[in-house]
Amino acid sequence: MKIGNINIDLYARKKRWKIVLSIIAVVIVILSMYYTNNLVKRFAMQEQRQMTMWAEAVQTHAELMNYTESFFNEVSNQESKRVELLAMAYRRFLAATSDENISVYLDIIQSNISIPVVIADADNNITLSINLPKKHQDKVFFDDEMQDDFSIYPPIKIDIYGNISFLYYNESLIYTELRNVLDDMFDFFISDVADNAAGVPVIILDQSQKEILSFGNLDASMMNNSDYVERQLEIMSEENMPIKVNYLDGEKAYIYYRSSDLLRIVRYFPIVQILVFTFFIIVAYLLFSYARRSEQNQVWAGMAKETAHQIGTPLTSLVGWIELLKLQDTPFIGTTEMEKDIDRMKTITERFSKVGSIPTLQPHDLTAAVNDTMNYLKRRFSNNKFEFDLKIPEREIIVPLDAALFSWVLENLTKNALDAMEDQGRLTVEMTEDAENVFIDITDTGKGMQRSAFKEIFKPGYTSKKRGWGLGLSLARRIVEDYHKGKIFVKSSVVGQGTTFRIALRKL
């Protein structure tokens, strides 16, 4: 096809404007992204710093808890020795002979101001009590509650002239209060870590790392889902090493944590912004293109209808004048040729009328339609310069078709091919099919075109001819794709060798 020098300043200007607007849009996007990214980075750094400070504070607190636990264990060892010493003093005092010096034992017993001691007879009646906690101070009977509290150490049996009594002793009150304080401190530490103000998601596991002691800043409704918990622990382990905390009785706890949800969202904000901005641009472009195409279609339809109307008015008069010429005694010699030309003008008027509205497609033999049109064009244009080669099957191929409009498509493609071949050449029309479609390939031996022009040639006004509107291929595409729901495109083209156009239509 003849697609040489493109004589369309409109498309050149349009392309330049597209480039300029694209550059401006890219610059705006880059500046916006740069500014937003800076804000996001600053916010992310602040959030990261806050989480790091929280983790360091927890680590420091955990180390303090570990030290406290170590200190308490040391105190516990010392306390155990004091209790054992007191118990030994009581045993020696009670078992002492008359000539044995018991002043040392008495000093130890009298210096006891914190270790609870109870002496009860065989019937559990209390005969002596020292340093009891408030809940036991007024009791006269060694009940079950007191037996539970004094069950840590075995009682010392006292036998005085056959009267059996038992001496019970326990951890010192100071030691017990210290233990309670440390237990409360650990509970508060766990609660404070879980309900942190930094918004850090936390899971605290026991020593076996199977039981959850506490959690914070996570979806409570999902914490019963083992898969969700495992996934959260996996994410936390990948981000940070768990913090180990030692507490009383040698138990351990493990604190797992990760970045806050807000920080994770902020990290992905630039990507989301790009996607939203791109989506908005694409939707806006599609809506604008659709509106512009609809406007062009309305203009096209209006011009086609007006053209058909303008041609139809004088054409009707010409038909009447020809009939008058036929009625003369001596008929005009050119009447027959005039009728052929008028029939041709009627066909053109019908085409314009149908282009201006949505045509009704009827089942039609495509083989016959192509044969009729190409044979007409072959008679009209075939000479010593151009050779027509028609490879059309003989059997019927039924498709939904408007024969008049489709004939116009073949005429436009044929004329365009002949213009491209200029002085001489060969035009080949070949029909093939598969199970669902039928294909018409129109091949010339003309000048060919660059691949960059494969789509441009179907735009209105795109032409290389000094005299021409550049509407033929645009009209052909409208008829094939909009009216017949088919496809028309450049199948192949080589500069200096020729071009092949393909039309694809669906079969019934």
WOFENRA-V758981 format. One line per field, one symbol per residue. burial: b if it has 16 or more other C-alpha atoms within 10 Angstrom, else e. Layout:
BEGIN
burial->???
END
This chain:
BEGIN
burial->bbbbebbeeebeeeeeeeeeeeeeeeeeeeeebeeebeebeeebeebeeebeebbeebbeebbebbebbbebeeeeeebbebbeebbbbbbbbbeeeeeeeeeebeebbeebebbbbbbbbeeeebeebebbeeeeeeeeebeeeeeeebeeeebbbbeeeeeebbbbbbbbbebeeeeeebeeebeebbbebbbeebbbbbbbbbbeeeebbbbbbbeeeebeeeeebeebbeebeeeeebbbbbbbeeebbbbbbbbbeebeebbeebeeeeeeeeeeeeeeeeeeeeeeeeeeeeebbbbbbebbeebbeebeeeeeebeeeeeeeeeeeeeeeeeeebeebbebbbbbbbbbeebeeeebbbbbbbbebbeebbeebeeeebbbebebeeeebbbbbbbebbbbbbbbbbebbbbbbeebbbbbbebeeeeeebbbbbbbbbbbbeeeebeebbbbbbbbbeeeebbbbbbbbbbbeebbebbbbbebbebeebbbbbbbbbbe
END
